[in-house]
Amino acid sequence: MSDEHRYVAEVSLPVSVDQAFAYHDRPGALDRLIPPWESARIERSDRSLDPGSEVELVTKIAGIPVRWVAQHTQYDPPHLFEDVQLSGPFASWLHRHEFQSTGEHSSQMRDEIRYRMPMGPVGNALGHAKARATIESMFAYRHRTTSDDLKLLAKESADAHNAKPLTVAISGSNGLVGSRLQTLLSLLGHQTRDIVRGDAKNIDDVAVWSEGDDYRKLGGVDAVVHLAGKPIADDRWTEEVRREIRDSRVKKTRELCEKLARLDHKPRVLVCASATGFYGDRGDEVLSESSCAGEGFLPDVCQEWEQSCQAAVDAGIRVVHARFGIVLTPAGGALAKMLTPAKLFGGSLGSGKQWWSWIAIDDVLGAIHHSIIDPAVQGPVNFVSPTPVTNREFAKTLADVLGRAAVFPAPAFGLRLALGEMADALLLASARVEPQRLNETGYEFRFTNLQDTLRHYLGRHRCASVA
């Protein structure tokens, strides 16, 4: 009996076969499709699917670092590409990606993997069940992400106003949101440019905040997405840290907008980060974009931050204030910090009654894309899911997904002792925010159910073999 295993998964895609293949053929596709719960990074790649090109990944198996080198062996656009393992965790591995047209604006992708476990029958007995579960989780993630991404492209293609690729300049492109936004836009066929704080190291970089007129490189770009700013949860809020948080948002945004206003050929839209911290601690009050600002350090900063875009507004640029809620991804931010306590049976924070307005990282990207291409999106926009939950509900749902019990709440006095004022503003404050503007302008959320979201990002979904 052969010890070779076979796994096949299929997914329908809402774009032509040429568009589906092009998404996978562009640089960044592998980065985009590596599941965020996997401790894997690309060590070496020429970002090509050409036969002979190689990709080297560093991952971990049972906590042990493992290098995985794969080589592309077949390339027949838009029908297929194939790669094989040269060295890595399997005795052998062949992955074939096939694409088939199912209509003028639809196609199907089929992934087939043939693999052998190391150490023959012993490896099969000890490791195959785990390996198979990992493969099934990985392709559940990859196929949903691919399909959802290409729905954005299908929507673009159906709108005559978005017929040509865009050029989008991004500040904070190395951050949690910015790096993923840059990759997504590139995979959809758009061009991106980095707005950098120091001097430009690459010819396409734009040094907006340096002396001189390098900012004029922004003349003619279609959109600017401004995400840069000092993280608010990295340090206790001393007076110095408060000043840095405020200046990195208010001062830098004002300088950017004043320079955008001077351009002869201005961008059509500026999407500038803000936060639901604008609303402060509001208990059970349901909050929309028309709600007034709250009181405290964060609401004050958010108000000044949004007001600092006025020069762009006066210059006729459509400005979107993206009021981010709690962004969920295990790759960073709040969820990454909560995983270890949750695995140790940690529970709610303080009373647990405070409302948490969350949003999946991919809906942040999707809503930014929506804000860029839809001219009806303007002014403050709440980047939150339509289904906020209390902190107690959040803790219980996370524990359920992880197979734990949320039995040890963190008392409010302990959080205040550890974090100071930041505990009240970021963890204990209640903001029950609804995405009124996104709903009104027809944004289609990828994730509205918290458990489904956490299962997707933590690898708890499976995609069983179809053959």
N, C-alpha and C positions, 0 to 999 in steps of 0.2 A: 504493500500500500504506500503510495507516495506521501511524503510529509509536506508537500506543497499545499498552501492554503490560498483560497481565492476570495476576494471581496469585491463586490460590484455595487455602486450607488449611482442613481440617476436623479437629475433635477431639471425641471422645465424652466426656461428663461424667457423673459418678456421682450427679447430683442432678436435681431437677425443673427444668423450664425456667424457672419463676419464681425458683428459688434461683440458677440460673446467671446469669440476667439481673441479679438484685439484687446479686450479687458485683461485676459491672461497673458498676452504677449508683451504688455507694457511693463517697464521697470516698476517694481514696487508690488507686483501682484502677490509674490510669496510673502513679503512683509505683511500685507493686508490680511492674508489668509492663515497665518500662523495663529492658533488659538491663544488667547491672552492668559489662560491658566497654565500654559506650557512654559517652562523656563528654557526657552530656546531662543537663540540669536543667530543671525547670519554672520558668519565669520569671513566668508569669502564668496564672491559671486561677480560675474561680469554682467549680470542682469539680462541675460539672453537665453532664448530657448534653442539656439542653433545647435545642431549635432556637435558633440565634443565639448560644449561648454559645461562647466562644473559649478556646483553649489556646495559649500561646506557649512554645516550647521553645528553649533555646540548646544547640546541639550543635556538633560539629567534623567537618569533612570535609577529609581530607588535612592535618589540623592547623590548619585555618582555621575560626574561629568562624562559625557560620551560625545565623540566627534562622528559626524555622519556626513560622508561625501557622496554626492550623487552626480551622475553625468547624463546629459540629455543625449538621446540616441536617435530619435526620429522627430521630424518636424515637417508637417505637411499642412500649412494654413489653407483654409480655416477648418480643417477636418480633424487633425490630431497632433499631439506631441507626446513624447514618451521619455521617461528617465529611469535609470537603473542605479542601484546602490553599488558604489565602488568599495566603500568600507563603512562600517557602522554596526548597529545593534542586531541586525538580522543576518542570517546565513546567506540569504539572497532576497532581493526586493526589486520588483519591476512595477512601475506605475504608468498606466496608459490613460491619457485624457482624450476622449473622443467627442466631437461636436457634430450635430446633425440638424439640418434645417427642418422645421415643422410648419413653416409658414413665412410670409414676407416679413413679419415682425415677431417671430417666435422661433425658438430652437430648443434643443435638448443637449445637456452635457452628461456624459457617462464616464465615471471613473472606475477603472478596473485595476486591482492590485493583486499580484501574485507574489507570495512571500514564503520563506521558510524560517523557522525559528532556529537559533543557535543550539548546539548540543543535541540535535536530533530528537529522539523520543523523550529524553530528559527535559530538554527545553520546552517541548510541547506540553509535557505534564505540568511543569512548574510555571511556565510563563505565557502560554498561548491565550488563556482566558483574559488575562490582564491586557495583553497586546491587542486582542480583538476588541475589547471594550474601549481602549484608547483610540483605535482606528475608527470605530463607530461614532464616538464622541467628536473626534476631529472632523469627520465629514458632515456630521449634523451641523457643526458650526460653519464649516467652509461653504456648504451649499446654501444655507440660509443667508449668510453674508453676501455671497455672490448674487443670489436672486434679488435680495433687497437693494444692493448697489445698482444693479442693472434696471430696476424699476425707476430709479432716479434718471438714468440715461433714457429710458423709454419715454418718460414724461418730458424731458428736454426735447427729444426728437419730435414729439407730437406738437410742439409749440414753435411756430414759424419765427418768433422773436429770438429763439435760442438755437438757431440753425448753425451758427459758427462756434468753434471752440473759443473759450474765454481765456484771458490772462488775468490771474488773480495774485495779488501781492499779499503776503501774510507776515505779520509780526508774531513773535512767539512760536515760530515754526518748529522749534526743537522741543516744545512742551507737550504735555499729555494730549491736548486737543489739536494743537497746531500741526504736529508731526503726522497725525492720522488724517487730518483734513488735507494736507498736502498730498499724501499718498492717494486718497480717494479721488480728489480732483484730477490727478494725473491719470489714474486708471479710467476715468470717464472721458479722457481725451483733451483735458484742459492743460494750459501752461501755468506754472506757478513761479513766483519769485520771492526770495526771502527779504524781508525788511529787518535789518540788523541794527544793533545798538552801537557797535563800534565802527571801525573802518570796514569797508567792503573788501572781502577776501576773494570773492569771485566776481566776474564781470557782470553777472546778472543780479548780484546782491544790491540792495538799496540802503545806503547809510543815511537814513532820514535825520538822525539826531547828531550828525557830525557837522563840522564847519563846511561851508561850500555849498554847491548846488547839486550834489549827488541825488538829492530828493527828486530832481527833475526826471530821473529815470521812471518815475511813476506816471509821467505824462503818457496817456494812451492806454494804460491798463484799464481793464473793464471793472474791476472790483478790488477793494482793499478790505482785508479782514485783520483787525487789530486785537490781538490776544495777549500781548506782552504785559507783564506786571509782576511785581514781587509777590510770591506766594504768601497767602495770609495765615497759613496754619503751620509754618515752619518754625517760628520763634514766638516766645512770649511777647506780648504787646507792650514793650517798653516805649518810652517817648521816642527814642531813636527809630525803633521798628515802625511805630505809627507813622512817623514822618516819611520813612522810606516807602511804606505801603501807599500813602497818599500821593507822594511825588511821582512814583512809578506809574500811577494811573492818571492822575489829574494833569500834572505838568507835562508828561510825555505825550498824552493824548492831545492836549491843547497845541503843542508844538507840531505834531503830525497834522492836525486838521488845518492849522494856519498855513502849512506848506502845501497841502492838497488844494487849498483855496487859491493859491498863487499860480497853479498850473494852467497852461493854455488849453490842454486837453485833459479834463478832469475825469476821474473814475465815475461811473454811473452810480455806484453804491459803496458805502462804507458800513461794514458790519463791525461794531465795536463791542467788546465784551463789557458786561456789567454783571450784576448778581441779584438774586432774590433777597440778599441782605438789605436791599433797598427798603424792604417793608418792615424790617425789625421784628421784634417779638410781638405777635398779634393774636395769640391764643387760638380760638376756633374760628375766627373771622375768615371768610372766603375772600381771597385777594385776586384781583385782576389787574391788568395794566393801568386801569383808570384809578386804582386805589392810591391814596396819598402815601408819602414816605413815612417811615417810622422814626424813632428817636435813637440816638446812640452813634458810636464811632462808624460802624459799617454803613448805616443809612446815610450818614453825612458824606462819607467818601463816595458812595454810589451816586448820590445827587450831584456832587461836584464833578464826578467822572463823566456823567451823561451831559452835564452842562458844558463841559470842556470841548464838546463836539460842535458847538454853535457856529464856529467859523466855517465848517464844512456845510452845515445846513444853510447858512447865509449865502454860500457859493453855489447853491442849487444841487448839491450832492444828496442823494437819498440816503439817510442815515438810519440804521437799525441798531437799537440798544439791546443787545442779547443778554437778558437777565437770567444767568445760569442758576439752576437749582443744584442739588447734590448730584454730581456726575458719577455714574456707576460704571466701573471697570476694575477688574482685579489688577490691572497694570499700574494703577496709581490712584491717588486721591483717597476719599473716605472709605470706599469698599476695601481697598488694599490694606488700610490700617485696621479695619474691623475683622479681617479674616482670622488672625491669630487669636484674639480674645474670644471670637465666636467658637472656634475649634476647642477652646478651653472652657466651654460652657458659659461664656459671658452672655449677659442679657441686656436689658434696656439701660438707657442713660438717664439718670435722675428719675423723675416720676414716670417717664416713658409716654406721657400724655401729649408731648409736643409733636406738632405735625412736621413731617419731613417731606419736602417736595423734591422728588428725585427725577432723574432722566438718564436713560441709557446713553453711553458714549456715542453709539451709532445714530441715535436720534439727535444728539448735539450736532454731529456732522451733517445729517440730513436736513436739519432745520437751518443750518448756516447755508447749505446749498440752496434750499428753498428761498431763503432771504435774498440770496444773490440773484436768482433767476426770476423771481416774481416781483414785479414793480409795485404790487399792492402792499407789500410788507414794508412798513415804515414806522419809525418811532420806537417806543419801548415794546419789547416782545418777551414774554415769559418762556424761557426754555425749560419747561418742566413737563412731565407726563400728565395726562388727564386724571391720574389716580394717585394722589398723595396718600400717605399712610402715617399713622402715628409711629413714634420711635419704638414703642413696644411691639407693634405689628411688624415693623421692619426687622427687629431683633429676632422675633419668633420665626418669621419667614426665612431669614438667613440660616438660622439654626436648623430648621426643617430640611432645607436644601443640602446642608452639610451633614445631615444625619446626627445632629447633636440636640441637646436640650438647652434652652436659654434660661439658666437657673441662677446666675450670679449677676444681678444688676450692679451698675456702677453708681454709687451715691453722688448726688450733686455736689456735696461739700468736698468729696475727694477729687472730683473733676476740677472744681474751682481751685483747690489747693495745688493741683498739678499744673493747671493751664492758666490760671488767673481769669481775667475778664474774657479771654478768648473762649472759655468754656461756655459762658452764658450766650455769647454771640453766635457761636458755630454749632454747639451741641445741644444746648438746652432751650434755645429760642424756638418758638413755634411760628411757622409760616405756612399756611394752607393756601397754596398758590395754584391757580388754574391757567392753562395756556389759551386764553381767549383769542388772541390774535392769530396764533398758529391754526386754531380750529376754524376761525372765520375765513382764512385765506386758503384753506384746503390742504394743509399739510397732513400727510398720512403717516401716523406714528408706526414705527416698527414694533415698539414694545409699550404696552399699557398695563400689563399684569406683572407685578413685582416678582412673583415666584418664577414665572416663565423667563423673565429677564435674568434672574440670578442663575437659573439652570442653564441658560444659554452661555453665559459668560464664565461659568465655573465648570463647564464640561459635564453637566448632568443630563443632557439629551443624548439620544442614540439614533443613529441612522443605520438600520439593519440592511444587510446585503439583499439585493433584489434578484440575485441569481446564484 
